[in-house]
Amino acid sequence: MSRISIPVERLVVKPMALWDVQNLLLTSGDLAAGSYNAMTVGWGSLGWMWRMPFVQVVVRPVRYTYEFIERYPTFTLCAFPPACRPALQLLGTRSGRDGDKIAASGLTPEAAETVAAPAYAQAELVLECRKLYWHDFEPDHFLDERIARVYPRLDYHRVYYGEVLAAWGAPIYAA
């Protein structure tokens, strides 16, 4: 897919739809070293913090991708056209521990512009990010009982904040 560089201040997304409807693919690792993993994510945020453009993603420690996002300093978040929905479904439900789920998805990893983690040829939006901060969710801090119900196994997420270093996308993502 043809993408253009998008200055972050010109990036246009529908954040609720991006996370909840479209979903994103989180990939961490090093493409050149052949050491990376991806998972579909539907929870997170995008905005401005600490005077930097940021994304916030959450990963449960039981996920294989957790090992990669812990080990490597960068990651990508990629959005895809609707035709890629089956690939995202597969990448969100299978573990990379059990085989090459990225190959099985049919997506094509490719070098990102500024980070070691891969982007994907089919992606219509690529956000290249550098980890800034992490924190583990604390159940004692939940102020709404609905949150605790999301964790019947008590497997709380770790939240990661990443600085958006570069954004690449289809022209629809640029103002």
Protein Blocks (a to p, Z undefined) as FASTA:
>chain_A
ZZddddfklpccdfklmmmmnopaddedjfknopacddddfbdcdddeehiacddddddf
kbmklmmmmmpmbdcdddddfklmmmmmmmmmpcfklocfklmnopacdddfkbmbdcdf
klcbdcddddfbdcdddfklpcbfklmmmmmnopacdddddddfbdcddfklpZZ
